[in-house]
Amino acid sequence: MSSSPLPVDPVLLRSLEDRLGHRFSDPGRLILALTHTSMAGVDRTMVGRGYERLEFLGDRVLGLVIAEWLMERFPAEPEGALARRLTALVRAEALLEVAEAIGLGAFIRLAPGEHDPTGAVKPAIMADACEAVIGALYLDGGLPVARAFIHVHWTPRLEAASGPPQDVKTALQEWALARGRKLPLYETLGRTGPDHAPVFEVRVTVDGHAPVTASGSSKRAAEKAAAAILLRIIKTGTA
């Protein structure tokens, strides 16, 4: 996959390569990884071209490298614990933190209307572009180059975790049981949206607290969102 969408200042591109720790043999790969599909509205030659395919690849490369790393780092942990660690390390929040750490937002090319109200690059776009950059690193330098970047920028996140992250539904259940209360009750309140993009609304109830409602793209996602909200309420001292 090679491309050279819209010219980019080579000095600017070189400064990003310095942050990534890799000189691209095909700079077009990096440029494409920084290009949002909204640029098609700026240049019609960009229609159908953007970072999505590289994002798709980068997501898989990141997952592979982190999974391999966790297997080596925690040889005695069962699959469930490794899976929770993996989920925490590859989620959008982690990608956003890395994108911000390397100042990726200054290099992403997108139409003005795609910025947030403050003029900054939206967090979701930052996270997606970070995955795309990983995909570009993999294509240009192979797995060793992508792995080196991931290890440098994910080591602080790996080291910060004292143990496998706990699923929020499990955490809420254990909180209730520890206090002699009934198990959390989840109720599906409704489903909206088209079949390809459904939105489920779920309510969770725990004795001693007002019910909390949240939504998600699946029942499980909505339940987890509701549990997370209720746990935050509990941790503020209202338990």
Secondary structure, DSSP 8 states (H G I E B T S, - for coil): -----S---HHHHHHHHHHHT---SSHHHHHHHTB-GGGGGT-GGGTT-SSHHHHHHHHHHHHHHHHHHHHHH-TTS-HHHHHHHHHHHHSHHHHHHHHHHTTGGGT-B--GGGB-TTSSB-HHHHHHHHHHHHHHHHHHH-HHHHHHHHHHHHHHHHHH-SS----HHHHHHHHHHHTT----EEEEEEEES-TTS-EEEEEEE-TTS--EEEEESSHHHHHHHHHHHHHHHIIIII-
